[in-house]
Structure formats: structure tokens, C-alpha cells
Amino acid sequence: RGMGLANVLAGIDAGADRFDASLGGMGGCPYAPGATGNVCTEEIVHALWRTTPVAELKLWGRALSRLEHDKETGLVWTVLGASDLLETGGGSLDGMVRELMTYAPDAKVIAIMQEERGRLHVELHAKAPHSATELARVFGATGTRERATFSTGSEGTLGEQARTVADKLRELLRTSR
């Protein structure tokens, strides 16, 4: 009894990304009238924000404020400098990527670009039918179909490196259709 919210949070930790919940007190199972166990959407949202560290939320804010989207190819990307990680206290962008992959239907491929020691480190996430490793092979990436990583050389500014990567990914996505 009363474990619905705890089960949702445990499911998220285990990798689940979809849940049924009630909205405004409405909802439930038509086959079991009066059954308990429904979780309010508001409670789930509150618990998620409550369990995400402030440093991570700040980093998400930086990443989301710089988010770019190519509607034609479904490529979504953002660029973070080394100062962003220092000023926000760091954190992980995995939760933000999960949210985008799940709830942004236009996002087919997501590139998180971060400055590391003067180089651009790229984490590429892809939804089927795309393959992150195939798309990033030209950059010498390693990883899986869903996630690949690679780093660029140190030629040019961070912005120039990011533009080069985004342009190449868009080109590859256009030709892979």
C-alpha cells in the first residue's frame, strides 16, 4: 500500500521511461473499481524534480538553453564549454537525454558536445532506425547502436569544432534516408 510513487522511481532507476498515472485525481482501472495504487502525475513530477540534484538541473538548463534542432534530419544538439561544468557544479546529462529521446518526437539523434581539455567530446544518442555508431564512424567513435562517443581534434574554436560535427552529422543523416 502507498508504494506507487516508490515503484515509479525504482522503475526510472531501472531504465523504464513510460508510466500510467492519474491526472487531477481522475483515472484508474475500469476493471477494478475502487482499486488503489494510482499515482498522481503531479506527485511523479514533484518527486523527479525533488530527486534531481540542483547542480544537475543547472547543467540541464545550460544545455537546454543552447539546444539547436534541424527539423529536416531530426538532429538535436547542444554545446557546453568547460566553464559550464565548473559554474554549475557539474552533473550528468543522461536524464535530460532520456527526456528528449522519450518526449521530443522530432528528436531522432541527439549530440551532446562538451569541451574537455581543449577538445570537443561528443556523446551521440540515436533512435531506431538510426545507429549512433554508424553515424559517428567517420569520427572514429566507439559505442553501441543507441549511444556512441568520440572526440575531435583541437583545431579551431569550440564553436567551429561543434559546427563541423553538426554539419557532418546532418549530411550523414540526409544521405542515410
Secondary structure by P-SEA (a helix, b strand, c coil): ccaaaaaaaaaaaacccbbbbbccccccccccccccccccaaaaaaaaaaaccaaaaaaaaaaaaacccccccccccccccaaaaaaaccccaaaaaaaaacccccccbbbbbbbcccbbbbbbbbcccccccccccccccccccccccccccccccaaaaaaaaaaaaaaaaaaac
